[in-house]
Amino acid sequence: MMIFLFLLALALSFLLELLVNPRPLIFKRPFHALVLHVTIFAIFFLLFFLLSRRPIFSGTAVLCGQALIVAISNAKFVALREPLVASDLILFTQAIKHPRLYLPFLGIIPAITALIIGTAVIYGCLTLETAYFDYTLINTADLSFFITLIITLLLLFHTLSNQASPTLDPLFDINKFGFFATLAIYFIQSFQHENRVPKDSFFNQIQSLSKRRIDLPHIITIQSESFFDARLLHDSIKPSVLKNFDAVITQAQQYGRLVVPAWGAYTMRTEFSFLTGIPNHTLGFNRFDPYQRLAKNNIPTLAHYLSSIGYKCICIHPHSASFFGRDKIFPKLGFNTFIDIAAFDESQKDGPYIGDAAVTEKVLQIINEASDPLFIFAITMENHGPLHLEKTGQDDEAQIYQSPPPTDFHDLTAYLRHLKNADKMIGDLTSALKQMKSDSILCLFGDHVPSMPKVYDAVKYNDARTDYFIWTPSQTENIQQDLSIESLGEQIVTVMHNKSTPQPANKGH
């Protein structure tokens, strides 16, 4: 009877993968992937069975857990165009600490409904089903058999997970190996590749060649949350939404579209490639979240290089410093100081997060108080989603649109309201920097496009690029050049070198 119940639940587990978006192959996958799926299910089934002694409960509990993972993956795919990957499972604690950044994408009502149904089903199975055996009567041989079986399955799980050769394109791998098997393959293999750090980054090459310089300009880099020229989406958007951006790119040293390794989220991917000069696609399994393991190594970065020639490096992020582990990672990435949300207050919020105006004020305050050349890396939060939770009205639409927008453009309206403030940040910073005696370089770029699935579907928009510019008060060139994010730091260094001179070597007596 127990074997029949196990096989029935296992069959339902395979059928559950038909609900995964994108849908994987079921029976045309490699044999080892089929066995891996069976092994994963068997391990959890046996663990629940040893704890509960109830086979129906055990199968139901595993299926409920798998259904929850499928639902989370599908919600992520809708919002971010990427299914769940193994590194996401490690971010579970952040979803608990910062639920607003994660849970709304799943949907409050679906989440509560699933929790109630799942709890009721599991409770019903647990209370109505009779225990298969009594712990006080089970003999040592039977218990040893179950434990030996679980250990054997774990060894098989590890072996099968290493047999696959994933492409690291989650869509392709899930289609080939199956959803749960791909999660397992990524999870196991990622630990074996965690310390593989590419050595060909720009900052690795120039670190030993750097010379201390004089007349160093302040370098202010703004990683503007979800910044891109959203006027590309629809002709109803007023051009004036980005009037300061338009003015700056006519005066910028360099500007253009920016290829970034994320859509709708995963700021850390863009951030890591910017700071290290390492292309995301060369990071192996670490491409999904470079901060979980890779950033803990001593990797040459833009901040390390600038420190070596006389800069004080400061990061400003109006959110918890522990988010993505930045409080521990950023010192290793070369920053002297990390200023987080503790330096701001509730009155400085614009929407649910600290506004760009407050970050602008903090940047200028630090520059005015500085005695050393500064590299300021500001990571804004104002335009962070989920956008569908924000309220908008006719006043917002009047300021943003020159003709009535489509009815399902609520997310875009909320986004554009904050984008106007990002544009004001550009105007305020450039105006202030022009008036300062010290020279400066201002770079602003978007980490990814915002998550607005309904809007993108309506207008058939599929371009993941953001926008960037490098501006100085004393423009010498105006170059339009599209870049990948890993090249942006190198461009900033080139502009800096052109604006400063090497420090003369001390002569001996």
KADAVEN-V837261 format. One record per pair of residues at least 12 apart in sequence whose ideal C-beta (glycine too) atoms are under 6 Angstrom apart, sorted by sequence separation. I is the first residue (numbers start at 1). J is the second residue. D is the distance in whole Angstrom. If there is no record, write none. Layout:
<<I J D> <I J D>>
//
This chain:
<<14 26 6> <72 84 6> <45 58 5> <48 61 5> <164 177 6> <363 376 6> <429 442 6> <344 358 6> <315 330 5> <363 378 6> <400 416 5> <45 62 5> <321 338 6> <396 413 6> <44 62 5> <272 290 4> <166 185 6> <261 280 4> <321 340 4> <359 378 5> <315 335 5> <446 466 3> <164 185 5> <313 334 6> <359 380 5> <392 413 4> <396 417 5> <446 467 6> <313 335 5> <319 341 5> <392 414 5> <161 184 5> <268 291 5> <276 299 5> <313 336 5> <314 337 5> <315 338 5> <316 339 5> <317 340 6> <318 341 5> <388 411 5> <445 468 4> <161 185 5> <312 336 6> <356 380 5> <387 411 4> <390 414 4> <276 301 5> <470 495 6> <79 105 5> <275 301 5> <318 344 5> <356 382 5> <161 188 4> <275 302 5> <307 334 6> <354 381 6> <355 382 5> <387 414 4> <443 470 5> <13 41 5> <353 381 4> <387 415 5> <353 382 5> <442 471 5> <75 105 5> <303 333 6> <304 334 4> <10 41 5> <75 106 5> <303 334 3> <353 384 6> <441 472 5> <301 333 5> <303 335 5> <350 382 5> <291 324 5> <301 334 5> <291 325 6> <295 329 5> <383 418 4> <415 450 5> <318 354 3> <382 418 5> <291 329 6> <434 473 5> <412 452 6> <433 473 6> <318 359 6> <411 452 4> <412 455 5> <411 455 6> <316 362 6> <408 454 5> <409 455 6> <443 492 6> <5 55 4> <9 59 3> <16 66 6> <20 70 6> <12 63 6> <19 70 6> <2 55 5> <21 74 5> <5 59 6> <64 118 5> <441 495 6> <21 77 5> <268 324 5> <275 333 6> <312 372 5> <60 121 6> <61 122 6> <311 373 5> <312 374 6> <313 375 5> <314 376 5> <315 377 5> <316 378 4> <317 379 4> <319 381 5> <310 373 6> <318 381 5> <311 375 5> <60 125 5> <356 421 5> <360 425 5> <356 422 5> <385 451 5> <57 125 4> <360 428 5> <364 432 5> <56 125 5> <57 126 5> <306 375 5> <356 425 4> <360 429 6> <57 129 6> <56 129 5> <203 277 5> <54 129 4> <201 276 6> <202 277 4> <201 277 4> <201 278 5> <53 131 4> <53 132 5> <53 133 6> <198 278 5> <198 282 5> <85 170 6> <83 170 5> <196 284 6> <193 284 5> <193 285 5> <207 300 5> <216 310 6> <190 285 4> <210 305 6> <50 146 6> <204 300 5> <213 309 5> <86 183 5> <203 300 4> <212 309 5> <203 301 6> <210 308 5> <212 310 6> <194 293 4> <210 309 5> <86 186 4> <197 297 6> <85 186 6> <86 187 4> <197 299 6> <203 305 5> <46 150 5> <43 153 5> <42 153 6> <39 153 5> <39 156 5> <39 157 5> <36 160 4> <35 160 6> <32 160 5> <32 163 5> <40 180 6> <37 178 6> <37 180 6> <33 177 4> <37 181 5> <40 184 6> <33 178 6> <36 181 4> <29 177 6> <33 181 5> <22 171 6> <29 178 5> <218 367 6> <24 174 5> <25 175 6> <24 175 5> <24 178 5> <24 179 5> <225 380 5> <218 374 5> <219 375 5> <220 376 5> <221 377 5> <222 378 5> <223 379 5> <224 380 5> <225 381 6> <216 373 4> <226 383 5> <225 383 4> <20 179 5> <225 384 5> <17 178 6> <17 179 5> <238 402 5> <236 401 5> <236 403 5> <236 405 5> <241 416 6> <270 447 4> <245 423 5> <248 426 6> <241 420 6> <244 423 5> <267 447 5> <242 423 5> <245 426 6> <81 263 5> <244 426 4> <80 263 6> <244 427 4> <80 264 4> <79 264 6> <80 265 5> <263 448 6> <262 448 4> <258 445 5> <264 451 3> <302 489 4> <260 448 6> <227 422 6> <224 422 5> <87 288 4> <263 464 5> <87 289 4> <90 292 6> <85 288 5> <87 292 6> <259 465 6> <260 466 6> <258 465 6> <279 486 5> <257 465 4> <258 466 5> <277 486 5> <258 468 4> <274 485 5> <273 485 5> <277 489 5> <273 486 4> <255 469 4> <274 488 6> <270 485 5> <274 489 6> <254 470 5> <252 469 4> <253 470 5> <228 446 5> <227 446 3> <252 471 4> <253 472 6> <218 438 6> <224 444 6> <249 469 5> <228 449 5> <248 469 6> <217 439 4> <218 440 4> <219 441 5> <220 442 5> <221 443 5> <222 444 4> <224 446 6> <217 440 5> <248 471 5> <217 441 5> <223 447 5> <226 450 4> <251 475 5> <253 477 6> <256 480 5> <254 479 5> <256 481 5> <257 482 5> <258 483 6> <259 484 4> <260 485 5> <233 459 5> <256 482 4> <254 481 6> <258 485 6> <233 461 6> <228 466 4> <229 467 5> <228 467 5> <253 495 6> <104 386 4> <217 499 5> <216 500 5> <104 389 6> <215 500 5> <215 501 6> <213 500 5> <202 490 4> <213 502 6> <214 503 5> <213 503 6> <211 502 5> <212 503 5> <79 451 5> <79 453 6> <78 453 5>>
//
